[in-house]
Structure formats: structure tokens, C-alpha cells
Amino acid sequence: MRGIVIVLVLVWIDSCTYEHFEKLPTDKCAGSNLSITVVAKNASNCIASDGSITAAVNGGTQPYSYSLKEGVFQQSNLFTNLQGGDYSVVVKDSLGCTATQFAAVNNDQTNIKISTSTTNDTGCPTANGAIAISVTGAKKPIRYQLNSGQYQSGNSFANLKAGSYSVAVNDSTNCQASATVTIARNGPSFSGAISSIISTNCGINGCHNGSRNPNLSSYAEISSNGASIVGAISSNMPPGKSLTQDQINLITCWVNDGVPNN
């Protein structure tokens, strides 16, 4: 009888041999230190195309390529023949990692001309003055600003008090122009409103018609006591009767306007 030979083969797998197969990060740019800075050179005026942007890169892996406003990538870090406007610059390294920076090419001279029209503030007590701006020589879209507020797409500003304002416009090429505008006040008049309210409610017999101080029978006396009148009508004067809220508003606005003899 022939012998039977059994060969037992033991295979030992060392888990350590798999350490070099660890998964790489799914985002190869997660730890990238790629960054970009830009320097813009102004265009000479609003219609010229002689502005430029130069990009400088730190970090990442060379070589780099550059794109302006999501355009085709190029090897040069210089973009020329630019009009005024806002631009985005993207740098991409050899691993495909990217960094973005924004630049504004301004204009040394402006071609924009602005004109304004105003509406007087006649409101009482709420201001209702307004400014409307007209523009020529600008490239759409155009934005409008009042004083140091936020730019807006509309060319008018409402509910303004009497006074001086600065208005500015900015177009798509970063061309700007500004002007100073004055809104006049056309509030309640003494002859048309205030005099009759005082004479029929306060300057009556037995009251402030000369028999009691202050005497409110003339413009000079009424105007010199304007602040006191506002305080009295806001509490309990005239005695025995109350002014309407509209009458109180008219007197208050007239005093706040400087008690004009209008």
C-alpha cells in the first residue's frame, strides 16, 4: 500500500503590509496653501482699454496658469488692454488647485455727466423731499449713491429732509461722477396757517391777546415764543379746548423750520 503524503501549507498575512494602501484624501487640494494677490493699473479714462492687472502667487505647486473673469487659462500672470471695471483673477497650479482674488480697474478721468432735479420738502411731520438723477456718458448697469450710503440701481431718493446732499454714480467700467444737491424747505407758512391757528385758539379775549403773558397777537411775539408754544400745545394748552393733531404738527414744523415770516 502506497503511503499518502499530506502537505499542509500555512499562509500568514501580516496586516502591516497594507499600511501603504491607506486612502488618500478625496480632495487633493484640501491642504493646499495656494494664494494669489493682484495689483491693478487704472485705465486712462472711461472708454480707454489701457488698464492692466498683474497677479502674484504664493504656495501651491508650479507651474501656474491664470484666468481672468472665468476665461481661458494662460501662462502669463499679466492681463492687459482692460477697460475700467471689476475683475476676478484665478490661479491654478499643476495639481489643479485654484485660488481667486478680485481686482477693480478704475479710471483716471471720467466721461460721466450727471444732472439732478429736486422736490422741495413740504412734509409735516414726515419729510417728503426727493432727488432724481439723470446720467449721460455712462455704461450700463449704472448704480446711484446718496451721501455715504449703499449704491442702488434706482436713480431717485425719496423722503428726504431739506438740506444739502452728495450724490454719486458708478457705471460698469467703474467710471464715477458726483454732485452736491440742495433740497429746499417749503413747510407751513405763518400767514397761511400758523397765524390763524394761534389767533383763534390762543390769542383770544381773556387769554394771550394781551391780557396774559406771553402776548401772542403779532408775528414778533409768536415767533419769539415759538419753543414755549410747542411745549404748551403738546400738553394741556389752550385751556378748555384741544388743537387737532394736524394743527399741532403745523405749529411744530413751523417752529422747527426756524419760525419763518412767510
Summary of the structure (lengths in Angstrom):
residues: 262
radius of gyration: 37.9
end to end distance: 140.6
largest distance: 153.2
contacts: 711
relative contact order: 0.11
helix: 17%
strand: 33%
